[in-house]
Amino acid sequence: MEVKYEAVKQTLRNEIIDGKYKINEKLPTESDLMKRFNVSRYTIRRAVGDLENEHYIYRIQGGGMFVQDWQRDWAKDEKNKIIGVISTHMADYIFPSIISGIDSVVNEKGYSLIVGNTLNNHARERQSLLNMLDLQIAGLIIEPSESAMPNPNLDLYRQIQEYQIPTILFHSTYPGFSFPTLLTNDLGAEKELTKYLFELGHRNIIGVFQINDQQGVDRMNGMIQAYQEAGVPTTDSNVIMYQSSDSFDSVINKVDMTLNGNPAITAITCYNDQLATYIISHLEHRGLIVPDDISVVGFDNYEMAQIISPSLTTANHPKRQLGEDAGKMILHMINGDEVESKTYEPTIVTGESTSHPKEK
């Protein structure tokens, strides 16, 4: 069980990192803190003593306690060799390749990685950011969580920018910040995937997109723009939107309802390969053959998606290359060098999951 002084210390430290108390701002008196936390003076003094030793606060004789410039003491410390990576999913799908790419680069320069897993949740993202700042990392590589939604953690991002902590965002970004980014052209790639289906003869297509991430919104817009540019009536398109917190089963139910309501549908384009493989498996259970009865395309060129039968038609994601580029960029930033953002142009990988539509 956490002892009282540790709870006080952790709360005050998080509030300092969080920006509630600014650099050189005076903290509440010992008496005020005793009342707030309902603890003894000894408990308060022990907590703030630790914070003083860790350079979060300083004292002025007769003047009280103030917030130390807690970044300054370590930001230029050459002994600091930890880089923080925060991703929406750490252990599965394409993320191990990204993280492995980062590690292969920074490890050569003596840096280690510490990884935070947000599960695409803002509350977990906030705690990951606080933990990273508390660990006094040398730099941050972050995949924003729920990037298409209002983010309650922008105050922390402002703190990170204000203290000039080397930081890179990948897969998405936030307006109003100057962090370098590594992005994929999701809109353009989805547009090409949809146009490829048009070339095969498909017109009635289901698009299934995760819309609490900017990637999903861009991919959905890519499909819609493909319809507009090809002169195909958008009334022939069928868009299903879901959020990362939704179960695959609930998404499948929406796909079933759409298929049952529109027998003219001949193809499905999916937010990513993970969803595409799940949908293909479900279609087979329904007695539908991919691609003879219905074509399916994914996104990301997930390695496992090319092992299954039929292999997926998909858009290639740079994965390992993105990780290596992120590692090189963060090292340059730690050294004080200027870096430029980069956008990857995905290529279409044609597999066995697509063919000309069968006449109905």
N, C-alpha and C positions, 0 to 999 in steps of 0.2 A: 504494500500500500504506500502511496506517495506521501511523504511526510509534509508537514505544513509549510516549512520554509521553502521546500522545493516547488510546491504549488504556487507560492507567492512569487518566487524567482522566475518560474516559467511564464507566468501571466505577465509580469512586468517586462520580461525580455521580449515576448511576442508583441506586446503593445509598442515597444520601442522599434522593433524591426518593422512592424506594421505601419509605423508613421504616426501613431496616436500622439506620441511625444517626439517633438522635433529635436534635431541636434542643438545643444546648448539651452534647451528649454528646461526650466526648473520643474522637478518632480514634486508630487505632494509630500508634505512633511511626514516624519515617522508616525506622528499622532494620527494624521489623516489616513495613512496606510493601515495602522492598527485598527481603526474603526471600519475601514472598507473590508478588510479581510477577517476581522474579528479574531485577531491573534495577538500575541504578546509583543512587547518591544524587542525582546531577544530574537523572536522569529523574524521580525522585519529587518533587524540589524544583520542577522546571518544571511538573509536573502540578498540584501543590497550589498553586503560585503562581497559575496560571490560575484555579483554583477559588476562591482568595481574592479575586482581582480581580472575579470574577463573583458574589461574596457568598454562596458556598456554605459557606465555612469562614472561621474567624478564628483568630488565634494569640494566645496569652498568653505573654509573655516568661518563659521558664523553666518554663512549665506545659504546653506542647504545643499541638496543633491541636484545634479544636472545631467542631461543626456550627453554622453561622450560621442565623439565622431567615431563610432564603432567600426565604420568601414575603413577609415584612414589607416588604422593600425595594421591591417592585414592585406589590403588591396595590392600593395606593392611588395608583399613578403614573398621572396623567391622560394621559400621553403614550402609554400602552399602548393600542393600538387594534386588537388582534387577538382574535377570538373563535374558539375551536376547535369544530369540528363533527365528531363521530365517528359514522359510520353503518356498517351491516353491508354495504351495497352502495352505491357512490357514483355510478356512471355510468349506471345503467340502471333500468328499471321506474319506480316512483313517486318515487324518491329525488331526481332532478333537480328535480322540482316543489317538494319540501320544502325543498331547499337554496336554490333560487331564491327561495322565499318568505322564508326567513331573511335572505338577502342583501339583498333589496329593502328590508327594514326597517332593518337595522343599517348599511347603506351610507349611508343618509341622515344618520346621526349620526357619520359619519366612521370607522366600524369596517370592518375587512376580515375575511374568513373564511379559515381554513386548515382543510382537510378531511382526515380520516383514514378510511381504508377498511379495515375489519376482515375482510371476507369472512365474517362471522359465525364468527370464530375467536378463542378466548380468548387465544392467544399473540400474535396480531396486535393484539388489543384492548389488551393490556398494553403493547406497544411504542408504540401510538398514544397511550395515556395518558401514558407517560413522555416521549414527544416533545413533547406539548402542555405538560406541566409544565416541561420544559426550555426551551421557547420563552417561558415566562412570560406565557401568554395571560391576557386580562382575564376570560374566562368560558368555560364549557364547555356544549355541547349534545350529549347522548350518546344513541345508541340502543344499549342493552345487547346484547352478543353472547351467543348461545345462552342466552337468559334463563330457560329452563326447566331448565337444568342447573346443578349446583354450579359456582360461579365462583371460580377461583383468584386473581382480581384484586381481591377485596373489600378486601384490605389497602390497595390504592391508593385505592379509593373512600373508605375511612376516613380516609386522609391528606387527600384532597380536602375531605371534610366538616370535619375538624379544623382545616384552614387557612382554612375559610370561603371557598373559591373559588366564586363564583357558578356554579351548575351546575343544568341541567335534564335530566331523562331523558324520552325519548319512546318510545312503543310498548310499553314495559314498565318495570318497576321492580324494586328489590331490597328485601326486608324488612329492617327495622332502620335504614333511612336516611331522612333528612328532606328529600331533594331534591324539589323540585316536579316534577310530571309532566304530560305531555300524552298521554292514552291514548284509544283507541277502545274502545267497548263491543263487543268481538269476540264474546263469548259471546252477547249479546243479538241481534247482527246475524245470526250463523249460525243461531240459533234461528228467527228470522223467515224466513230463506232456506229452511230445512227445512220450516217450516210452509207456506210458499208452495207448495213441491212437493207437500205433502200436499193442499192445496186443489185442485191440478190433478189429483189422483188417484194420485199416486205413493206407494208404500209401501216397495218394495224399492230402497233407495238405497245407493250406495257413497259413503262420505266419505273423502277423501284429505287427510291433514293432516301438516304438518311439526311434529314434536313436540319438537324441541330448542329451540324458541322458545315463550315463554309465550302469544303470540298464537295459535299453532297448537293448543296445549293447550286454550285457552279456546274456540276455534272448534269443536274436537272435542267438548268438553263441551256446547256450545250445541246441536249436532246431537243428542246423546244426550238432553239435557233436552227437546228438541222431541218426540222419540219418547215420552218418559215423560208429558209434559203432554198430548199428543194421545191417549194411550191406545193408540198403535200398538205392537205387540210389538217390543221392541228386537231380537228375533231376526231381524226383517226388515232390520235395518241391517247394513251391511258396512263396517267401519272399516279403512282402510289407513294405517299410520303410517310416516313416513320422516324422515330427518334432512337438514339442508341440505347435508351432504357427499355425499349420495347423488345419482347421476346421474338425469336425467329418464328415461333408458332403463330403469333399474332400477325406477323407480316405475311406468312404463308396463307393464313385465312383471308387476308385482303386480296392476295393474288388469286386464290380460288374463286372468291366472289366475282372478281373482274373477269376471269376466264369463263365462268358460268354465265355471266351476263352478256358476254360478247364473243360468240363462237368464231368471229372473223379474225380474231387475234392470232398471229402466226409467229411472234417473236417477243422475247423479254430481254430488256437490258437492265443490268443490276448495278447497284452502288459499288460493289466490289466482288472479287472472286469468291470470298468466303460465303457471301449470300448466294452467289450464282451456283456454287456446288450444292448448297443446301436445297435450292429450288429445283435443280436437276434431279436430285434424289427424290424429292417429293413428286415431281412430275412422273417419274418412273413408277412410283407407287400408285399413281392415278392411272397407269396404263398407257401413258404417252411416251413416245420415243423421241429423244433428242438426237439429231435435229430433224428427223423425218416428219414428225408431227408438229414440232415447235422448235424454233431456234433460241439459243440463250447466249448472251454475251456478258462478260464480267468486266473487271477493271483492276489493275495492279500487277497482273502476270505473276500471281502467287505460285511458288514452285509446285506445291501439291496439286494445283489446278491443272497442271500439265501432265500429271501422272494418272489422274482419273480418266475414265473412259465414258463419254468422249472428252478429249482434251478441249480446253476452253479457248474460244476467241475472246481476246481481252486487249486492254491497253497496257503497255509496259510501264512499270514504275521503276525508277532508278535504284531504289533500295540501298544496296551496298555503296553505290557511288555517292548517293546523297549523304550517307553516314561519313564516308571518307572526306567529302567536301566540307561537311560540318566540322569534322575534327581539324582540318587544315585552317578553316576560317577562325575557329575559336582560339587556336594557338597564335594566329596572327594578331587577333584582337588583344590577347593577353600580353603580347609583346609590344602593343601600342601601335600596330600597323593598321592602315585603312583597308577595309574589305568591301567588296561589292556583292549585292544580292544576286541570286541566280534563279532563273526559271527553266525547268526542264520541259522539253517538248516530247511527250510520250509518243511512241510508235505503236501501231496496231499489230498485234500478233494473231494471225488467223489459225484457229484450231478446228477441231471436228464437231464443235457444238453448233455450227451454223451451216445452213444450206438454203437452196431456193425453197420458197414455201410450196407446200403441197396443195393442189387445188381442192377446195372444199365445196 
